[in-house]
């Protein structure tokens, strides 16, 4: 069975924006969500010059779990 997931990039987007993206991904039918596990990005700025984000994945995961449906489809 094919499953589709969403990758929440805490380096590219703020933690709040990544939470919003995961909620939208779930509403669109995505099965899973992943997040990078870096405590801080290894660069200071994105390609467009804006500051890089560095959300903590372990606390972010708890917030994402609270906002998504806890279901087991298998």
Predicted model as a PDB file, atoms N, CA, C, CB and O in Angstrom, pLDDT in the B-factor column:
MODEL        1                                                                  
ATOM      1  N   UNK A   1       0.845  -1.184   0.000  1.00 87.00           N  
ATOM      2  CA  UNK A   1       0.000   0.000   0.000  1.00 87.00           C  
ATOM      3  C   UNK A   1       0.886   1.241   0.000  1.00 87.00           C  
ATOM      4  CB  UNK A   1      -0.959   0.002   1.223  1.00 87.00           C  
ATOM      5  O   UNK A   1       1.852   1.330   0.757  1.00 87.00           O  
ATOM      6  N   UNK A   2       0.553   2.166  -0.832  1.00 90.00           N  
ATOM      7  CA  UNK A   2       1.291   3.431  -0.900  1.00 90.00           C  
ATOM      8  C   UNK A   2       0.753   4.381   0.155  1.00 90.00           C  
ATOM      9  CB  UNK A   2       1.186   4.069  -2.314  1.00 90.00           C  
ATOM     10  O   UNK A   2      -0.459   4.534   0.313  1.00 90.00           O  
ATOM     11  N   UNK A   3       1.669   5.017   0.873  1.00 91.00           N  
ATOM     12  CA  UNK A   3       1.293   6.028   1.873  1.00 91.00           C  
ATOM     13  C   UNK A   3       2.040   7.301   1.526  1.00 91.00           C  
ATOM     14  CB  UNK A   3       1.623   5.554   3.349  1.00 91.00           C  
ATOM     15  O   UNK A   3       3.191   7.262   1.090  1.00 91.00           O  
ATOM     16  N   UNK A   4       1.379   8.421   1.721  1.00 93.00           N  
ATOM     17  CA  UNK A   4       1.989   9.708   1.429  1.00 93.00           C  
ATOM     18  C   UNK A   4       2.160  10.501   2.711  1.00 93.00           C  
ATOM     19  CB  UNK A   4       1.147  10.495   0.417  1.00 93.00           C  
ATOM     20  O   UNK A   4       1.286  10.504   3.578  1.00 93.00           O  
ATOM     21  N   UNK A   5       3.295  11.171   2.819  1.00 93.00           N  
ATOM     22  CA  UNK A   5       3.568  11.953   4.013  1.00 93.00           C  
ATOM     23  C   UNK A   5       4.003  13.366   3.680  1.00 93.00           C  
ATOM     24  CB  UNK A   5       4.624  11.276   4.844  1.00 93.00           C  
ATOM     25  O   UNK A   5       4.346  13.681   2.540  1.00 93.00           O  
ATOM     26  N   UNK A   6       3.982  14.194   4.682  1.00 94.00           N  
ATOM     27  CA  UNK A   6       4.373  15.597   4.565  1.00 94.00           C  
ATOM     28  C   UNK A   6       5.626  15.826   5.397  1.00 94.00           C  
ATOM     29  CB  UNK A   6       3.222  16.545   5.022  1.00 94.00           C  
ATOM     30  O   UNK A   6       5.716  15.346   6.527  1.00 94.00           O  
ATOM     31  N   UNK A   7       6.597  16.557   4.847  1.00 95.00           N  
ATOM     32  CA  UNK A   7       7.816  16.873   5.586  1.00 95.00           C  
ATOM     33  C   UNK A   7       7.739  18.310   6.078  1.00 95.00           C  
ATOM     34  CB  UNK A   7       9.080  16.658   4.705  1.00 95.00           C  
ATOM     35  O   UNK A   7       7.648  19.242   5.279  1.00 95.00           O  
ATOM     36  N   UNK A   8       7.775  18.484   7.378  1.00 93.00           N  
ATOM     37  CA  UNK A   8       7.752  19.817   7.988  1.00 93.00           C  
ATOM     38  C   UNK A   8       9.194  20.253   8.224  1.00 93.00           C  
ATOM     39  CB  UNK A   8       6.931  19.824   9.333  1.00 93.00           C  
ATOM     40  O   UNK A   8       9.882  19.697   9.080  1.00 93.00           O  
ATOM     41  N   UNK A   9       9.644  21.232   7.476  1.00 90.00           N  
ATOM     42  CA  UNK A   9      11.032  21.687   7.555  1.00 90.00           C  
ATOM     43  C   UNK A   9      11.162  22.839   8.546  1.00 90.00           C  
ATOM     44  CB  UNK A   9      11.541  22.118   6.168  1.00 90.00           C  
ATOM     45  O   UNK A   9      10.873  23.990   8.221  1.00 90.00           O  
ATOM     46  N   UNK A  10      11.603  22.509   9.760  1.00 86.00           N  
ATOM     47  CA  UNK A  10      11.748  23.530  10.798  1.00 86.00           C  
ATOM     48  C   UNK A  10      12.888  24.501  10.522  1.00 86.00           C  
ATOM     49  CB  UNK A  10      11.965  22.871  12.134  1.00 86.00           C  
ATOM     50  O   UNK A  10      13.013  25.516  11.207  1.00 86.00           O  
ATOM     51  N   UNK A  11      13.716  24.206   9.536  1.00 81.00           N  
ATOM     52  CA  UNK A  11      14.755  25.151   9.148  1.00 81.00           C  
ATOM     53  C   UNK A  11      14.227  26.180   8.154  1.00 81.00           C  
ATOM     54  CB  UNK A  11      15.946  24.411   8.551  1.00 81.00           C  
ATOM     55  O   UNK A  11      14.678  27.324   8.118  1.00 81.00           O  
ATOM     56  N   UNK A  12      13.277  25.752   7.365  1.00 83.00           N  
ATOM     57  CA  UNK A  12      12.749  26.604   6.313  1.00 83.00           C  
ATOM     58  C   UNK A  12      11.572  27.453   6.762  1.00 83.00           C  
ATOM     59  CB  UNK A  12      12.342  25.768   5.149  1.00 83.00           C  
ATOM     60  O   UNK A  12      11.388  28.570   6.279  1.00 83.00           O  
ATOM     61  N   UNK A  13      10.768  26.922   7.691  1.00 87.00           N  
ATOM     62  CA  UNK A  13       9.561  27.611   8.155  1.00 87.00           C  
ATOM     63  C   UNK A  13       9.556  27.677   9.677  1.00 87.00           C  
ATOM     64  CB  UNK A  13       8.285  26.898   7.640  1.00 87.00           C  
ATOM     65  O   UNK A  13      10.234  26.893  10.341  1.00 87.00           O  
ATOM     66  N   UNK A  14       8.801  28.602  10.218  1.00 87.00           N  
ATOM     67  CA  UNK A  14       8.682  28.723  11.672  1.00 87.00           C  
ATOM     68  C   UNK A  14       7.939  27.503  12.219  1.00 87.00           C  
ATOM     69  CB  UNK A  14       7.943  30.044  12.065  1.00 87.00           C  
ATOM     70  O   UNK A  14       7.209  26.845  11.477  1.00 87.00           O  
ATOM     71  N   UNK A  15       8.113  27.193  13.500  1.00 89.00           N  
ATOM     72  CA  UNK A  15       7.364  26.080  14.088  1.00 89.00           C  
ATOM     73  C   UNK A  15       5.853  26.237  13.926  1.00 89.00           C  
ATOM     74  CB  UNK A  15       7.705  25.951  15.557  1.00 89.00           C  
ATOM     75  O   UNK A  15       5.159  25.258  13.653  1.00 89.00           O  
ATOM     76  N   UNK A  16       5.337  27.452  14.090  1.00 93.00           N  
ATOM     77  CA  UNK A  16       3.893  27.683  13.939  1.00 93.00           C  
ATOM     78  C   UNK A  16       3.442  27.413  12.503  1.00 93.00           C  
ATOM     79  CB  UNK A  16       3.534  29.129  14.340  1.00 93.00           C  
ATOM     80  O   UNK A  16       2.381  26.825  12.292  1.00 93.00           O  
ATOM     81  N   UNK A  17       4.232  27.833  11.521  1.00 94.00           N  
ATOM     82  CA  UNK A  17       3.883  27.586  10.124  1.00 94.00           C  
ATOM     83  C   UNK A  17       3.931  26.094   9.809  1.00 94.00           C  
ATOM     84  CB  UNK A  17       4.827  28.356   9.192  1.00 94.00           C  
ATOM     85  O   UNK A  17       3.086  25.593   9.068  1.00 94.00           O  
ATOM     86  N   UNK A  18       4.903  25.386  10.358  1.00 94.00           N  
ATOM     87  CA  UNK A  18       4.976  23.941  10.141  1.00 94.00           C  
ATOM     88  C   UNK A  18       3.772  23.228  10.754  1.00 94.00           C  
ATOM     89  CB  UNK A  18       6.276  23.380  10.732  1.00 94.00           C  
ATOM     90  O   UNK A  18       3.276  22.257  10.182  1.00 94.00           O  
ATOM     91  N   UNK A  19       3.298  23.690  11.900  1.00 95.00           N  
ATOM     92  CA  UNK A  19       2.084  23.111  12.489  1.00 95.00           C  
ATOM     93  C   UNK A  19       0.891  23.332  11.576  1.00 95.00           C  
ATOM     94  CB  UNK A  19       1.807  23.717  13.877  1.00 95.00           C  
ATOM     95  O   UNK A  19       0.084  22.425  11.369  1.00 95.00           O  
ATOM     96  N   UNK A  20       0.777  24.532  11.031  1.00 97.00           N  
ATOM     97  CA  UNK A  20      -0.319  24.832  10.105  1.00 97.00           C  
ATOM     98  C   UNK A  20      -0.234  23.925   8.876  1.00 97.00           C  
ATOM     99  CB  UNK A  20      -0.283  26.325   9.677  1.00 97.00           C  
ATOM    100  O   UNK A  20      -1.251  23.411   8.409  1.00 97.00           O  
ATOM    101  N   UNK A  21       0.964  23.731   8.363  1.00 96.00           N  
ATOM    102  CA  UNK A  21       1.149  22.873   7.192  1.00 96.00           C  
ATOM    103  C   UNK A  21       0.738  21.428   7.479  1.00 96.00           C  
ATOM    104  CB  UNK A  21       2.605  22.917   6.734  1.00 96.00           C  
ATOM    105  O   UNK A  21       0.120  20.778   6.636  1.00 96.00           O  
ATOM    106  N   UNK A  22       1.081  20.930   8.666  1.00 96.00           N  
ATOM    107  CA  UNK A  22       0.722  19.551   9.013  1.00 96.00           C  
ATOM    108  C   UNK A  22      -0.791  19.399   9.154  1.00 96.00           C  
ATOM    109  CB  UNK A  22       1.418  19.125  10.318  1.00 96.00           C  
ATOM    110  O   UNK A  22      -1.354  18.379   8.756  1.00 96.00           O  
ATOM    111  N   UNK A  23      -1.444  20.404   9.714  1.00 95.00           N  
ATOM    112  CA  UNK A  23      -2.906  20.364   9.801  1.00 95.00           C  
ATOM    113  C   UNK A  23      -3.523  20.348   8.400  1.00 95.00           C  
ATOM    114  CB  UNK A  23      -3.435  21.574  10.607  1.00 95.00           C  
ATOM    115  O   UNK A  23      -4.464  19.594   8.149  1.00 95.00           O  
ATOM    116  N   UNK A  24      -3.007  21.165   7.499  1.00 96.00           N  
ATOM    117  CA  UNK A  24      -3.507  21.186   6.120  1.00 96.00           C  
ATOM    118  C   UNK A  24      -3.213  19.871   5.409  1.00 96.00           C  
ATOM    119  CB  UNK A  24      -2.884  22.352   5.342  1.00 96.00           C  
ATOM    120  O   UNK A  24      -4.047  19.373   4.653  1.00 96.00           O  
ATOM    121  N   UNK A  25      -2.036  19.309   5.646  1.00 95.00           N  
ATOM    122  CA  UNK A  25      -1.678  18.038   5.013  1.00 95.00           C  
ATOM    123  C   UNK A  25      -2.624  16.928   5.466  1.00 95.00           C  
ATOM    124  CB  UNK A  25      -0.219  17.661   5.341  1.00 95.00           C  
ATOM    125  O   UNK A  25      -3.066  16.117   4.652  1.00 95.00           O  
ATOM    126  N   UNK A  26      -2.934  16.892   6.764  1.00 94.00           N  
ATOM    127  CA  UNK A  26      -3.875  15.886   7.256  1.00 94.00           C  
ATOM    128  C   UNK A  26      -5.244  16.076   6.616  1.00 94.00           C  
ATOM    129  CB  UNK A  26      -3.990  15.955   8.787  1.00 94.00           C  
ATOM    130  O   UNK A  26      -5.882  15.103   6.214  1.00 94.00           O  
ATOM    131  N   UNK A  27      -5.699  17.319   6.520  1.00 94.00           N  
ATOM    132  CA  UNK A  27      -7.006  17.600   5.912  1.00 94.00           C  
ATOM    133  C   UNK A  27      -7.028  17.207   4.439  1.00 94.00           C  
ATOM    134  CB  UNK A  27      -7.355  19.085   6.061  1.00 94.00           C  
ATOM    135  O   UNK A  27      -8.077  16.851   3.901  1.00 94.00           O  
ATOM    136  N   UNK A  28      -5.854  17.275   3.781  1.00 95.00           N  
ATOM    137  CA  UNK A  28      -5.765  16.911   2.361  1.00 95.00           C  
ATOM    138  C   UNK A  28      -5.604  15.413   2.155  1.00 95.00           C  
ATOM    139  CB  UNK A  28      -4.605  17.637   1.708  1.00 95.00           C  
ATOM    140  O   UNK A  28      -5.595  14.946   1.016  1.00 95.00           O  
ATOM    141  N   UNK A  29      -5.476  14.642   3.250  1.00 93.00           N  
ATOM    142  CA  UNK A  29      -5.418  13.193   3.129  1.00 93.00           C  
ATOM    143  C   UNK A  29      -4.036  12.576   3.267  1.00 93.00           C  
ATOM    144  CB  UNK A  29      -5.972  12.805   1.841  1.00 93.00           C  
ATOM    145  O   UNK A  29      -3.887  11.374   3.049  1.00 93.00           O  
ATOM    146  N   UNK A  30      -3.026  13.351   3.618  1.00 94.00           N  
ATOM    147  CA  UNK A  30      -1.699  12.765   3.827  1.00 94.00           C  
ATOM    148  C   UNK A  30      -1.759  11.814   5.011  1.00 94.00           C  
ATOM    149  CB  UNK A  30      -0.624  13.870   4.061  1.00 94.00           C  
ATOM    150  O   UNK A  30      -2.503  12.047   5.964  1.00 94.00           O  
ATOM    151  N   UNK A  31      -0.971  10.735   4.951  1.00 92.00           N  
ATOM    152  CA  UNK A  31      -1.000   9.691   5.966  1.00 92.00           C  
ATOM    153  C   UNK A  31      -0.048   9.937   7.127  1.00 92.00           C  
ATOM    154  CB  UNK A  31      -0.678   8.381   5.339  1.00 92.00           C  
ATOM    155  O   UNK A  31      -0.345   9.563   8.262  1.00 92.00           O  
ATOM    156  N   UNK A  32       1.077  10.553   6.860  1.00 91.00           N  
ATOM    157  CA  UNK A  32       2.112  10.720   7.878  1.00 91.00           C  
ATOM    158  C   UNK A  32       2.714  12.118   7.782  1.00 91.00           C  
ATOM    159  CB  UNK A  32       3.213   9.643   7.724  1.00 91.00           C  
ATOM    160  O   UNK A  32       2.479  12.860   6.828  1.00 91.00           O  
ATOM    161  N   UNK A  33       3.489  12.442   8.792  1.00 91.00           N  
ATOM    162  CA  UNK A  33       4.245  13.694   8.776  1.00 91.00           C  
ATOM    163  C   UNK A  33       5.625  13.417   9.355  1.00 91.00           C  
ATOM    164  CB  UNK A  33       3.509  14.823   9.584  1.00 91.00           C  
ATOM    165  O   UNK A  33       5.772  12.626  10.286  1.00 91.00           O  
ATOM    166  N   UNK A  34       6.617  14.064   8.804  1.00 92.00           N  
ATOM    167  CA  UNK A  34       7.985  13.937   9.281  1.00 92.00           C  
ATOM    168  C   UNK A  34       8.523  15.318   9.591  1.00 92.00           C  
ATOM    169  CB  UNK A  34       8.877  13.214   8.244  1.00 92.00           C  
ATOM    170  O   UNK A  34       8.020  16.323   9.088  1.00 92.00           O  
ATOM    171  N   UNK A  35       9.533  15.359  10.408  1.00 91.00           N  
ATOM    172  CA  UNK A  35      10.184  16.621  10.752  1.00 91.00           C  
ATOM    173  C   UNK A  35      11.678  16.354  10.905  1.00 91.00           C  
ATOM    174  CB  UNK A  35       9.581  17.240  12.065  1.00 91.00           C  
ATOM    175  O   UNK A  35      12.087  15.278  11.340  1.00 91.00           O  
ATOM    176  N   UNK A  36      12.483  17.344  10.543  1.00 86.00           N  
ATOM    177  CA  UNK A  36      13.927  17.199  10.724  1.00 86.00           C  
ATOM    178  C   UNK A  36      14.268  17.274  12.210  1.00 86.00           C  
ATOM    179  CB  UNK A  36      14.696  18.291   9.931  1.00 86.00           C  
ATOM    180  O   UNK A  36      13.559  17.915  12.985  1.00 86.00           O  
ATOM    181  N   UNK A  37      15.347  16.620  12.595  1.00 81.00           N  
ATOM    182  CA  UNK A  37      15.686  16.556  14.016  1.00 81.00           C  
ATOM    183  C   UNK A  37      16.904  17.406  14.386  1.00 81.00           C  
ATOM    184  CB  UNK A  37      15.937  15.125  14.410  1.00 81.00           C  
ATOM    185  O   UNK A  37      17.636  17.073  15.318  1.00 81.00           O  
ATOM    186  N   UNK A  38      17.114  18.475  13.672  1.00 70.00           N  
ATOM    187  CA  UNK A  38      18.218  19.377  14.009  1.00 70.00           C  
ATOM    188  C   UNK A  38      17.751  20.363  15.072  1.00 70.00           C  
ATOM    189  CB  UNK A  38      18.733  20.133  12.745  1.00 70.00           C  
ATOM    190  O   UNK A  38      16.656  20.919  14.981  1.00 70.00           O  
ATOM    191  N   UNK A  39      18.584  20.571  16.068  1.00 64.00           N  
ATOM    192  CA  UNK A  39      18.239  21.538  17.098  1.00 64.00           C  
ATOM    193  C   UNK A  39      18.362  22.953  16.560  1.00 64.00           C  
ATOM    194  CB  UNK A  39      19.127  21.356  18.328  1.00 64.00           C  
ATOM    195  O   UNK A  39      17.580  23.831  16.924  1.00 64.00           O  
ATOM    196  N   UNK A  40      19.332  23.173  15.703  1.00 64.00           N  
ATOM    197  CA  UNK A  40      19.551  24.494  15.110  1.00 64.00           C  
ATOM    198  C   UNK A  40      20.089  24.288  13.706  1.00 64.00           C  
ATOM    199  CB  UNK A  40      20.539  25.362  15.973  1.00 64.00           C  
ATOM    200  O   UNK A  40      20.903  23.391  13.490  1.00 64.00           O  
ATOM    201  N   UNK A  41      19.657  25.090  12.749  1.00 62.00           N  
ATOM    202  CA  UNK A  41      20.164  24.924  11.376  1.00 62.00           C  
ATOM    203  C   UNK A  41      21.666  25.213  11.305  1.00 62.00           C  
ATOM    204  CB  UNK A  41      19.402  25.854  10.404  1.00 62.00           C  
ATOM    205  O   UNK A  41      22.204  25.956  12.127  1.00 62.00           O  
ATOM    206  N   UNK A  42      22.317  24.633  10.342  1.00 66.00           N  
ATOM    207  CA  UNK A  42      23.755  24.833  10.180  1.00 66.00           C  
ATOM    208  C   UNK A  42      24.059  26.058   9.320  1.00 66.00           C  
ATOM    209  CB  UNK A  42      24.392  23.592   9.562  1.00 66.00           C  
ATOM    210  O   UNK A  42      25.206  26.278   8.930  1.00 66.00           O  
ATOM    211  N   UNK A  43      23.046  26.841   9.030  1.00 71.00           N  
ATOM    212  CA  UNK A  43      23.230  28.092   8.284  1.00 71.00           C  
ATOM    213  C   UNK A  43      22.397  29.171   8.959  1.00 71.00           C  
ATOM    214  CB  UNK A  43      22.823  27.929   6.773  1.00 71.00           C  
ATOM    215  O   UNK A  43      21.435  28.874   9.667  1.00 71.00           O  
ATOM    216  N   UNK A  44      22.771  30.419   8.737  1.00 76.00           N  
ATOM    217  CA  UNK A  44      22.089  31.527   9.412  1.00 76.00           C  
ATOM    218  C   UNK A  44      20.947  32.140   8.609  1.00 76.00           C  
ATOM    219  CB  UNK A  44      23.078  32.594   9.736  1.00 76.00           C  
ATOM    220  O   UNK A  44      19.996  32.678   9.177  1.00 76.00           O  
ATOM    221  N   UNK A  45      21.049  32.055   7.283  1.00 78.00           N  
ATOM    222  CA  UNK A  45      20.057  32.693   6.418  1.00 78.00           C  
ATOM    223  C   UNK A  45      19.674  31.764   5.280  1.00 78.00           C  
ATOM    224  CB  UNK A  45      20.592  34.023   5.861  1.00 78.00           C  
ATOM    225  O   UNK A  45      20.479  30.957   4.815  1.00 78.00           O  
ATOM    226  N   UNK A  46      18.438  31.893   4.845  1.00 77.00           N  
ATOM    227  CA  UNK A  46      17.970  31.152   3.675  1.00 77.00           C  
ATOM    228  C   UNK A  46      18.497  31.807   2.407  1.00 77.00           C  
ATOM    229  CB  UNK A  46      16.425  31.082   3.648  1.00 77.00           C  
ATOM    230  O   UNK A  46      19.099  32.879   2.466  1.00 77.00           O  
ATOM    231  N   UNK A  47      18.276  31.175   1.271  1.00 84.00           N  
ATOM    232  CA  UNK A  47      18.784  31.689  -0.006  1.00 84.00           C  
ATOM    233  C   UNK A  47      18.261  33.087  -0.320  1.00 84.00           C  
ATOM    234  CB  UNK A  47      18.409  30.744  -1.132  1.00 84.00           C  
ATOM    235  O   UNK A  47      18.948  33.864  -0.982  1.00 84.00           O  
ATOM    236  N   UNK A  48      17.053  33.421   0.144  1.00 88.00           N  
ATOM    237  CA  UNK A  48      16.490  34.742  -0.137  1.00 88.00           C  
ATOM    238  C   UNK A  48      16.956  35.809   0.858  1.00 88.00           C  
ATOM    239  CB  UNK A  48      14.978  34.666  -0.127  1.00 88.00           C  
ATOM    240  O   UNK A  48      16.519  36.957   0.777  1.00 88.00           O  
ATOM    241  N   UNK A  49      17.844  35.438   1.801  1.00 85.00           N  
ATOM    242  CA  UNK A  49      18.363  36.390   2.766  1.00 85.00           C  
ATOM    243  C   UNK A  49      17.603  36.454   4.076  1.00 85.00           C  
ATOM    244  CB  UNK A  49      18.377  37.720   2.166  1.00 85.00           C  
ATOM    245  O   UNK A  49      18.055  37.095   5.024  1.00 85.00           O  
ATOM    246  N   UNK A  50      16.447  35.793   4.140  1.00 82.00           N  
ATOM    247  CA  UNK A  50      15.668  35.804   5.380  1.00 82.00           C  
ATOM    248  C   UNK A  50      16.336  34.887   6.407  1.00 82.00           C  
ATOM    249  CB  UNK A  50      14.194  35.357   5.117  1.00 82.00           C  
ATOM    250  O   UNK A  50      17.056  33.964   6.027  1.00 82.00           O  
ATOM    251  N   UNK A  51      16.109  35.130   7.705  1.00 79.00           N  
ATOM    252  CA  UNK A  51      16.740  34.305   8.732  1.00 79.00           C  
ATOM    253  C   UNK A  51      16.275  32.855   8.674  1.00 79.00           C  
ATOM    254  CB  UNK A  51      16.455  34.877  10.104  1.00 79.00           C  
ATOM    255  O   UNK A  51      15.113  32.582   8.372  1.00 79.00           O  
ATOM    256  N   UNK A  52      17.172  31.938   8.960  1.00 76.00           N  
ATOM    257  CA  UNK A  52      16.821  30.525   9.043  1.00 76.00           C  
ATOM    258  C   UNK A  52      16.112  30.274  10.375  1.00 76.00           C  
ATOM    259  CB  UNK A  52      18.089  29.619   8.902  1.00 76.00           C  
ATOM    260  O   UNK A  52      16.405  30.932  11.374  1.00 76.00           O  
ATOM    261  N   UNK A  53      15.199  29.340  10.383  1.00 77.00           N  
ATOM    262  CA  UNK A  53      14.498  28.955  11.603  1.00 77.00           C  
ATOM    263  C   UNK A  53      15.243  27.802  12.264  1.00 77.00           C  
ATOM    264  CB  UNK A  53      13.026  28.561  11.301  1.00 77.00           C  
ATOM    265  O   UNK A  53      16.082  27.160  11.632  1.00 77.00           O  
ATOM    266  N   UNK A  54      14.947  27.545  13.500  1.00 76.00           N  
ATOM    267  CA  UNK A  54      15.599  26.452  14.213  1.00 76.00           C  
ATOM    268  C   UNK A  54      14.718  25.875  15.295  1.00 76.00           C  
ATOM    269  CB  UNK A  54      16.895  26.920  14.814  1.00 76.00           C  
ATOM    270  O   UNK A  54      15.150  25.759  16.441  1.00 76.00           O  
ATOM    271  N   UNK A  55      13.489  25.510  14.962  1.00 77.00           N  
ATOM    272  CA  UNK A  55      12.585  24.954  15.956  1.00 77.00           C  
ATOM    273  C   UNK A  55      13.083  23.623  16.504  1.00 77.00           C  
ATOM    274  CB  UNK A  55      11.210  24.780  15.362  1.00 77.00           C  
ATOM    275  O   UNK A  55      13.729  22.860  15.787  1.00 77.00           O  
ATOM    276  N   UNK A  56      12.792  23.344  17.749  1.00 83.00           N  
ATOM    277  CA  UNK A  56      13.180  22.089  18.383  1.00 83.00           C  
ATOM    278  C   UNK A  56      12.162  21.017  18.008  1.00 83.00           C  
ATOM    279  CB  UNK A  56      13.281  22.246  19.933  1.00 83.00           C  
ATOM    280  O   UNK A  56      10.978  21.141  18.321  1.00 83.00           O  
ATOM    281  N   UNK A  57      12.626  19.969  17.339  1.00 86.00           N  
ATOM    282  CA  UNK A  57      11.708  18.952  16.812  1.00 86.00           C  
ATOM    283  C   UNK A  57      10.974  18.198  17.915  1.00 86.00           C  
ATOM    284  CB  UNK A  57      12.468  17.968  15.949  1.00 86.00           C  
ATOM    285  O   UNK A  57       9.828  17.796  17.712  1.00 86.00           O  
ATOM    286  N   UNK A  58      11.593  17.993  19.068  1.00 87.00           N  
ATOM    287  CA  UNK A  58      10.975  17.169  20.101  1.00 87.00           C  
ATOM    288  C   UNK A  58       9.769  17.867  20.729  1.00 87.00           C  
ATOM    289  CB  UNK A  58      11.997  16.823  21.180  1.00 87.00           C  
ATOM    290  O   UNK A  58       8.759  17.218  21.001  1.00 87.00           O  
ATOM    291  N   UNK A  59       9.855  19.145  20.957  1.00 87.00           N  
ATOM    292  CA  UNK A  59       8.682  19.858  21.476  1.00 87.00           C  
ATOM    293  C   UNK A  59       7.672  20.098  20.361  1.00 87.00           C  
ATOM    294  CB  UNK A  59       9.099  21.201  22.117  1.00 87.00           C  
ATOM    295  O   UNK A  59       6.466  20.090  20.607  1.00 87.00           O  
ATOM    296  N   UNK A  60       8.151  20.312  19.140  1.00 90.00           N  
ATOM    297  CA  UNK A  60       7.256  20.523  18.005  1.00 90.00           C  
ATOM    298  C   UNK A  60       6.401  19.280  17.759  1.00 90.00           C  
ATOM    299  CB  UNK A  60       8.063  20.878  16.740  1.00 90.00           C  
ATOM    300  O   UNK A  60       5.210  19.395  17.470  1.00 90.00           O  
ATOM    301  N   UNK A  61       6.999  18.095  17.871  1.00 91.00           N  
ATOM    302  CA  UNK A  61       6.254  16.854  17.643  1.00 91.00           C  
ATOM    303  C   UNK A  61       5.055  16.727  18.581  1.00 91.00           C  
ATOM    304  CB  UNK A  61       7.174  15.652  17.818  1.00 91.00           C  
ATOM    305  O   UNK A  61       3.981  16.289  18.168  1.00 91.00           O  
ATOM    306  N   UNK A  62       5.241  17.108  19.831  1.00 91.00           N  
ATOM    307  CA  UNK A  62       4.123  17.046  20.777  1.00 91.00           C  
ATOM    308  C   UNK A  62       2.983  17.966  20.344  1.00 91.00           C  
ATOM    309  CB  UNK A  62       4.596  17.425  22.188  1.00 91.00           C  
ATOM    310  O   UNK A  62       1.813  17.592  20.427  1.00 91.00           O  
ATOM    311  N   UNK A  63       3.323  19.155  19.886  1.00 93.00           N  
ATOM    312  CA  UNK A  63       2.296  20.088  19.416  1.00 93.00           C  
ATOM    313  C   UNK A  63       1.603  19.542  18.172  1.00 93.00           C  
ATOM    314  CB  UNK A  63       2.912  21.467  19.119  1.00 93.00           C  
ATOM    315  O   UNK A  63       0.387  19.674  18.036  1.00 93.00           O  
ATOM    316  N   UNK A  64       2.358  18.935  17.267  1.00 93.00           N  
ATOM    317  CA  UNK A  64       1.766  18.371  16.047  1.00 93.00           C  
ATOM    318  C   UNK A  64       0.840  17.206  16.378  1.00 93.00           C  
ATOM    319  CB  UNK A  64       2.869  17.908  15.079  1.00 93.00           C  
ATOM    320  O   UNK A  64      -0.231  17.078  15.784  1.00 93.00           O  
ATOM    321  N   UNK A  65       1.241  16.361  17.316  1.00 91.00           N  
ATOM    322  CA  UNK A  65       0.380  15.246  17.721  1.00 91.00           C  
ATOM    323  C   UNK A  65      -0.918  15.733  18.350  1.00 91.00           C  
ATOM    324  CB  UNK A  65       1.115  14.341  18.698  1.00 91.00           C  
ATOM    325  O   UNK A  65      -1.974  15.129  18.161  1.00 91.00           O  
ATOM    326  N   UNK A  66      -0.833  16.821  19.095  1.00 92.00           N  
ATOM    327  CA  UNK A  66      -2.031  17.372  19.733  1.00 92.00           C  
ATOM    328  C   UNK A  66      -3.011  17.924  18.699  1.00 92.00           C  
ATOM    329  CB  UNK A  66      -1.644  18.473  20.725  1.00 92.00           C  
ATOM    330  O   UNK A  66      -4.220  17.931  18.933  1.00 92.00           O  
ATOM    331  N   UNK A  67      -2.502  18.382  17.565  1.00 90.00           N  
ATOM    332  CA  UNK A  67      -3.341  19.030  16.559  1.00 90.00           C  
ATOM    333  C   UNK A  67      -3.837  18.086  15.474  1.00 90.00           C  
ATOM    334  CB  UNK A  67      -2.587  20.148  15.925  1.00 90.00           C  
ATOM    335  O   UNK A  67      -4.660  18.480  14.648  1.00 90.00           O  
ATOM    336  N   UNK A  68      -3.361  16.863  15.457  1.00 91.00           N  
ATOM    337  CA  UNK A  68      -3.767  15.922  14.413  1.00 91.00           C  
ATOM    338  C   UNK A  68      -4.539  14.770  15.031  1.00 91.00           C  
ATOM    339  CB  UNK A  68      -2.541  15.394  13.636  1.00 91.00           C  
ATOM    340  O   UNK A  68      -4.515  14.557  16.243  1.00 91.00           O  
ATOM    341  N   UNK A  69      -5.219  14.038  14.175  1.00 86.00           N  
ATOM    342  CA  UNK A  69      -6.079  12.931  14.608  1.00 86.00           C  
ATOM    343  C   UNK A  69      -5.210  11.729  14.998  1.00 86.00           C  
ATOM    344  CB  UNK A  69      -7.091  12.538  13.482  1.00 86.00           C  
ATOM    345  O   UNK A  69      -4.299  11.354  14.259  1.00 86.00           O  
ATOM    346  N   UNK A  70      -5.487  11.145  16.125  1.00 65.00           N  
ATOM    347  CA  UNK A  70      -4.777   9.971  16.598  1.00 65.00           C  
ATOM    348  C   UNK A  70      -5.553   8.746  16.143  1.00 65.00           C  
ATOM    349  CB  UNK A  70      -4.603   9.993  18.152  1.00 65.00           C  
ATOM    350  O   UNK A  70      -6.420   8.243  16.858  1.00 65.00           O  
ATOM    351  N   UNK A  71      -5.230   8.273  14.938  1.00 61.00           N  
ATOM    352  CA  UNK A  71      -5.972   7.145  14.398  1.00 61.00           C  
ATOM    353  C   UNK A  71      -5.013   6.114  13.828  1.00 61.00           C  
ATOM    354  CB  UNK A  71      -6.962   7.610  13.323  1.00 61.00           C  
ATOM    355  O   UNK A  71      -3.898   6.440  13.420  1.00 61.00           O  
ATOM    356  N   UNK A  72      -5.449   4.905  13.808  1.00 58.00           N  
ATOM    357  CA  UNK A  72      -4.668   3.820  13.255  1.00 58.00           C  
ATOM    358  C   UNK A  72      -5.531   3.168  12.174  1.00 58.00           C  
ATOM    359  CB  UNK A  72      -4.232   2.786  14.367  1.00 58.00           C  
ATOM    360  O   UNK A  72      -6.486   2.452  12.474  1.00 58.00           O  
ATOM    361  N   UNK A  73      -5.181   3.428  10.918  1.00 56.00           N  
ATOM    362  CA  UNK A  73      -5.990   2.929   9.796  1.00 56.00           C  
ATOM    363  C   UNK A  73      -5.628   1.513   9.383  1.00 56.00           C  
ATOM    364  CB  UNK A  73      -5.839   3.843   8.611  1.00 56.00           C  
ATOM    365  O   UNK A  73      -6.239   0.963   8.466  1.00 56.00           O  
ATOM    366  N   UNK A  74      -4.664   0.926  10.030  1.00 53.00           N  
ATOM    367  CA  UNK A  74      -4.234  -0.409   9.585  1.00 53.00           C  
ATOM    368  C   UNK A  74      -4.875  -1.497  10.380  1.00 53.00           C  
ATOM    369  CB  UNK A  74      -2.744  -0.546   9.674  1.00 53.00           C  
ATOM    370  O   UNK A  74      -4.619  -2.675  10.131  1.00 53.00           O  
TER     371      UNK A  74                                                      
ENDMDL                                                                          
END                                                                             
